Amino acid sequence: MKDLFYSLDLNLLRTFLVLSQELNMRKASERLYVSQPAISQALQRLRNHFGDELFLKSINGLKATPYAEDLAERITPYLDGLAHALNTQDTFNPLELNRTIKIALPAQVLCTLSGTLVQHLKEAAPNADLHILNWSSTTLEEIAKDTIHLGINYDYPSAPKEVSTKKLITLEGAVIVRKDHPIKLLEATPIDFSGYEIASMLIPGWNDRNSYSAEILAKLGIPHKVGFRSEFPMALIDVIQHTDMYLPNSTNFPIHQYPNLRMIKIKIDEGILPTSLTLYSYTHQRNRKSELNNWLHTLMFELLTAQKALHT
């Protein structure tokens, strides 16, 4: 029998793994920094070696054969381990970081954290190329491909198996309204907002179908209506500054930056429904113990904790 390991150029396995992740020749060539013809030649060699088509053309790119899917699942842990061993540094120093770091944040965190995050990262890692992305419907897939290093969001029970999840911090609920809003209370119960429309933050993949606040009000039997939804924080802020709508958010919202807005804390009898939500960090399984990941997770925790303390 042919020895499939010792007779194979192991460089081809990287091509195979990237093709199985991207299912697209162009994207695979970009990740591997080679031309598409080079990818085609490598794929033909892989087909000859394994005696299988491996990837077939489809409307959206490529489709893996059952043999290719099984092979990718079996070899991925070993190639991930090799990549981690080669990329691990003896001593981690943010000042020595000279790479692109992509961090995905949901709109609710983006509008409260992006400024201080950039400031601290630029001070600690001045040579890093920082990309802060808005969390989208494909973010978890990109984390699973390791094209986004870290994501911050609420709980996603259906996250891909390649994605590692770690608890970050629990945020307390609050409502943001315009300064001269008819509700003058500093602390209010859900019933106090009956009759006013919700301006809902839309987080792809988490609350696409329903507003989380609307679900809470429905459980409490309180009449409600969602008047506006958006992925863009500034659009929501602009709307509540000009209407009687209210924006469910958290006490981490930087209210001091918006003199035309007020924050109202939420009070619900203990044990009925939670008034807080937990944020998690998401990264590829291969990065879950990396020093870079631990540093970023700790930095996020410290910045969010400092913001939370401002309104405690």
N, C-alpha and C positions, 0 to 999 in steps of 0.2 A: 504494500500500500504506500501511496505517496505521503511523505511527511509534510503536512500542510504548514508546519511552523518553520522548520529549518530550511525549507525550500522557498520561503517567502521573503521578499524585501520588506522589512518591518516599517519602512517609511510609507508603504502603501496602506498600512492600517490606519494611519492618521487621516489619509484621504478618505478611506472607507467610513471612519467614524464621523467625520465632518459631513460627508454626503448623507449619512443616515440621520443626522441632526437637522440639516438644512433642507434636504430633498430639493436642491436647486443648484445647478452647475455654477451659475454666476456667483451666488452667495458663497459657495464652497471655495471658489477660486479667490474671492476677496479675503476670506478668513485665512487661507493658506498662503496668500501672497504669490500665487502662480497664475498662469494664463488658463483660460477655459480649455484650449486644446491639450494642455498638460493634464488637466483633470480628466478629460476624455481618454487620453492614453493610459493614465493610471487605472481608470475604471475598466478598460479593456483587459489590462493585465490581471486585475482582480477577478474578472469574469473567467478568464482562462485558468487562473490558479484554482478557483473554487468550483468551477464547472457549473456556474449558476449565473443568470442574468443580473442578479442582485438588485438593480434599479431599472424600472420601466418608465417610459415617458407617460405623463398624464397631462391633463388640462392645466394644472397649476404648477407643473414642474416635473418631479420624479415621484414614483411610488415604489417603496421597498418590497421585495418579494418576501414570502414567509421565511425563507432561508436567511436573507439579510437581516430581517428583524430579530431572529433568534441569535444570529452571530453577534449583532450589535449589543444585545442584552448581556451576552456571555463575556465579551471582551471589555466592555466599558469600565467596570470596576478596576481592572488591571491597568488600563491606560490612564484612568483618572489618578490612580495611586502613583504611577510613574511621573505624571505631570506635576503632582503635588511634591514629590520627592525632589524633582529637578528645580522647581520654582521656590522651594523653601529656603529662606535666608537664615544664616546662623543667628544674627542679631537684627531685630526689627528696629528701624529708625525712620520715622516719617519724613525727616529732613532729606533722606536718601531716595525717597519715592520719586521715580521719574517715569510715570506711566499714566495712562488714562484710567480714571475711576468714574464709573457710571453709577449713580444712585437714583432710584425711582421713588418718588414720594406722591401720595394721594393729595388731591387739592386741599383738603383740610389741614394737612401738615405743611404742604408747600407754602401756604400763605402765612404760616406762623414761624417757620423754621429756616427757610431758604437763606435769608440774609445773614443770620448769625452762623449758620452752617458754613457758608462760603467764607465768611470772615475767619472762623477758627481753622478751617482746612487750609486756607491760604497762608495763615501764620505758621501752622504746624508742618505743612507739606507744600512749600512754595513752588516746588518743581513739578508737582502733580498736575495733570490736565483734568480738571473736575467738570463732569457733565451731570447736571441735575435735571432729571426727566420727570414729566408728569406721568403718574401711573396710568397705564392704558390697558385695554382688554388683552394685549399680547405680552404684558410685562412678565407674568409668571412663566410663560414659554421662553422668553428671552433669558430669564434667570436660570431656567432649566438647561439652556444652551450655554450658559456662562458668558453671555454677551453683556449682561448687566450684573455688576458685582454685588450690589446690595439693594434690597427693596424694603420699604417701610409701609405697613398697612395694617388693617384690622384682620381678623381671623378668616382664613380661607381654608376650610376643611378639605376641599378638593384639590389642594395644591399638588403638582406633579411629584412623583416619588424622588426625582432628582433634586428637589428643592428642600432645603433644611429650614426649619422654623424655630425661632427663639423669642421668648417673651421679652418685651422691651419695657413698657410702662403703661399704667392705667390712667386714662384721662377722665376728668370729671366733666359732666355735661353742663352746658350753659347755652343761653340764647342771646344773640346779638340783634339789637334793634337800633333805629335812628334815635338820636338824642332826645327829640321831642315826641317820641312815640306815646300813644295814649296810656299804655301800661307804665306806671311810674314806680313799680315795686323794684326793690333790690334783689329780692328772692321771690319766686313765683312757683305755683303749681301748674301742671298741665292744663287744668280747667281754665286758668286765667287767660290762656291764649285762644280759647274757643272764639270763633268768629273772625280770627285773623288768619291770613293765608301763609303757608310755609314757603320759604325760599330754600330749596333743598340742594345740598352739595351732592353732585353725581360722581360716584367713584366706580369706574368700569369694572365689571366682574364681581362687585360686592353689593351694590344696591341699584343695579340697572333697572330692575322691574318696579321696585317700590322704595319709597322714602323710609328710612329707618325710623324717623320721628313719627311719620304717619302710621307705621305699624304699632308703635307704642300707644299712640292716641286711640287707635282702633281697639287695642286690647283693653284700654281703660274705658271704652264706650264714649269717648269725647268726640263730638263733631269736628271735622277738620277738612281742609282742602289744600292741596299742593298748588301754589300759584305760579311757581317758576322753578326750573331745575337747570343746573349747568355744571360742567366740569371746571369752569374758570372762576376762581375766587373773586377776581376783581369785578366780574359781571354780577355776581351775587351781592357783593358789597355795594355796588352802584345801585342795584335794585332796592335794597333795604334802606338806602339813604334817601330814596325818593318815594317810598311807599310805606304802608303800615305792615308790610310783610315782616316776618321774623326769620332769622337764620339760626337753626340749631347748630351748635358748634361745641367747643370745649373751653374750659377756663384758661387754656393755653393761648387762646386767640390774643394777638397783640393789640388790645383795645387802646392802649396809650398812643398808638400810632394813628388813631382815627378819632379826632376830636368831635366828629359829627355822629359818633355811634356810642351806644351804651351796652354794657353787659348785664344780663339778668341771670342769676344762678337758679338752678332748678331744684325744687324740693318735691320728692315723692316719698310717701310713707315707706319706711324700711320694710323690705320683704315682699313688696308688691311687684315692683319692676326695678331693674338696675338703672342708675342714672350715669353710669360710667361705661367706657369701652376700653379694651386693652389693645395696644399696638404691639405688633410683632415685627421682627426683622427677618427678611427672607434672603437666602443666598444658596448657591449651588452646594450640594453635599460635599464636594471636594474642598470647598473653602470654609466649611463650618468651624474648623479648628485653626485656621490660618491666623497669624498674628495681625495681619492687615484687617481681617474681618473683625477680630476681637477689638482692635483699636477703634474701628468705625462704629461698632455696636456701642462701646463704652462712651464714645464721644456723643452719639445720638442720645443716649440715656442721660448724660450730664446736661446737655443743652435743653432737653425736654423737661428734666427735673427742675432746672433753674427757672424755666418759664412757668412751670406749675406752681412753684413757690411764690411767685409774684402775686398770685390771687388766692393763696391759701388763708 
